[in-house]
Amino acid sequence: MKETELLLAFRKERSEEAFAELVRRYASLVYSVAKRRLANAALAEDITQIVFIRLAKSPPNVANHGELVAWLHRTTINITIDTWRSENRRRTREQQATIMEPATPENPAWEDVSPHLDEALDQLKEDDRQALLLRFFGRKTMRDLGLALGISEDAAKMRVSRAVDRLRAQLRVGGLACTGTVLGTMLTERSVEAAPSQLITRLAAMRLPEVV
């Protein structure tokens, strides 16, 4: 089933099978975003669980795959920011300075870019953000991306290229400068990290709460 069909089946029928399949398809995306921001696997697992509990309680009314991915990404960012603020209160000023230290401008490492990536993505326009999320986080080919967005393959390539440039501009505001090639390679190779299998199993078997 398509992602939106799964969500519809879950929203209308409270299908546990549909929910479990959504977890299997998207837990790694959510986990990766949270771990990038916090650099803490245990907190990333907690946040992943919170996101899917929120999905279970209040399934979003989305029209397509892109909107679903965008909802998951935005929800993860919001929860992660709240967690980050809470954790920050317990960190020393020295630790804060180390984490937020500006990256070198020439060829930043993934460790420099990753804490800032998702906030930069969230600053993009919806079309750009969906294109990047589907291409790099959803691992879609350009052909499949075009089909998902209702545009040609060539138009999909152009949209992704422009979206990468706009993402670079957002990162540059925070002091991170890199070429489109470097950023594209990072997104391709590092944007999604497999969530721990036990976390996926636990979430897929989660007893569903009542819908709000």
N, C-alpha and C positions, 0 to 999 in steps of 0.2 A: 504494500500500500504506500501511496505517497504520504509525505509528512503531514500535509494538511488534512488528508483523509484520516490519518491516525488520530490527529488532534480532534477532528470532528467526531470520530467514533468514541473517543474518550469523553469529550465534553457532553455529548448527547446520551451515551449509553453507559458511561462510567466504566468503560472496558478496561479491565486490568491488563489484558494482553496488549492493547494499544498503548497504554501508559508504559508498560515494560519495554516495548519496542522503541518508544520515544527516548526513554532513558538510555537504551543501548546505542542509539544513533547519536545522541547529543551530550552524553555525560562527559566525554573527553573534551569536547569544545568548552563546556562550562568549567571543567576542572582546569584546563589549560589557561583560561583567562584569569581565574582566581589565583593560580599558582604563579603566573607571571607577575601579577600585581603585588603579591605578598611574599613571594619567594619562600613559601612555607607549605609543605605538602599536607600537613595535618589540617591547617586552616583551610586549605583549598578543598579538602574533602568535606569539611563542615559546610563551607559555602555551597558546594555542589548539592549537598543534601537540602539546604535551605531553598535553593533555586527550584528544585524539583518538588519540594513541598508546596512552594508558592504556585508552581504550575498546576499541581494537583488540586489545590484549594480554589484557585481562580484562573482557569484556563483562558488564555488570551483569545480574543475574537479576531483572528488573522485570516487574510484572504489567500495567502500563498506561502510557499517555502521560504522565500526571502524575508517576509515579515515575521515568520516564526523564528528564524535564526536571529534576526535583529532584536526581537523581544528577549530571547534568551541571553544574548550578548549584553543588552542594556541592563537587564535585571541583574545579571552577574556583576556588572560594573557597580551598580548602585549598592548592592549588598557588600561588595568588596571594599568600596570606599568607606562605608560605615564601619566595617571590621578594621580597616586600616587606621581609621581615626581612633578607634578604641585601643588598638595595639600600640599606636604611636604614643599614647599617654603613658605607656609603661616602658617606653624606650628612653634611653639616655640621649642627650643632645649630641653626643659624639656618634652614636649609632645613626641618628637621623641625618647628620651631616654626611656620613659615609654613604647611606642609601640614596640621598638626593644629590650627590655630587655630580656636576655636569659631565657628560661624556666628552671624549675627545672628538673634534669635528671631522677628522679626515675619514676614518673608517671604523665606526663604533662597533664594538662586539655586541653579540646578542644580549649579553648580561646588562649592557648599558641601555639598550633599546627596550627590552621587554617590560620593565616597570612602567614605561610611559606609553606603550603601544596602544593599549585599549582605550585610554582616555583620549588619545589622538584620534583613534577611529571614531569615538563617540562624538567628536567635534565635526565630523564630516556630514555632508548632506545625506539624506536617506538613500538616494540612488547610488551614490559612491560607496557608502558603507555596506549596503546589501551586495554590491558587485564584489567587493573585497572579501566579505564574509563567505559568500557562496564559492568564490574562486579558491581562496586559500584555506579557509576554515572548513568549508564544506567539501573541499577537494574535487570540485567540478571541473570538467574539461571546458574549454571555451565553447564547444558546440553545445554541451549540456547547460552551460551558463546562459547562452543565448536563448535556448528553449525556455529556461526558467524565467528569464526576464522578458520574453516575448520579442526578442530582437535577433538580428542575424549574428552569425559567428564573428564576422568582421567588426560589427558594431560592438559586440561583447569585448573583443580584444581592445578596441579603442577606449571603451568605458573603463576597463580595468587599468589600462595605461594611464589614463587621466586621473583615475582615483588614486593610483600609487603616487603620482606626482603631488596630488593634494594632501595625501597622507604625509609625504616627505616635508611639505610646507608646514604642516602642523607640528611635526617632530622638530623642525628647525626652530620654531618659536621657543621650544624648551631647551635649545642649545644643542640639538642632535642633528648633524648634517651627514647625509650619505647619498650615494648615487641611487638611481632607480633600480639598477641591476642588483646592487647589494641588498637593498630593501626587499626587492622581489624574491631574491634567493633566501633571505631570512624568513620571509613569510611562507615560502614553499616548504622549507625544511624544518622550521621550528614553531610555526604558529599553533599547531595542535599536538599536544602530548597525550599519550594514552592514559586514561584514568585507571587507577588500580582496579584490577578485576573484581576484587572483593567489594569495592565500593559500588560498582555497577550491579553486581549480584544483589547487594543489600538494598539498593534503591529500587531495582526492578521488582523485588519481592515486597516492597513497602506496602503496608496496609493503607489504602487510600482514605484521606480525611473527607469530611463532608464539604461539598462545594459551597463557597461563600456566596 
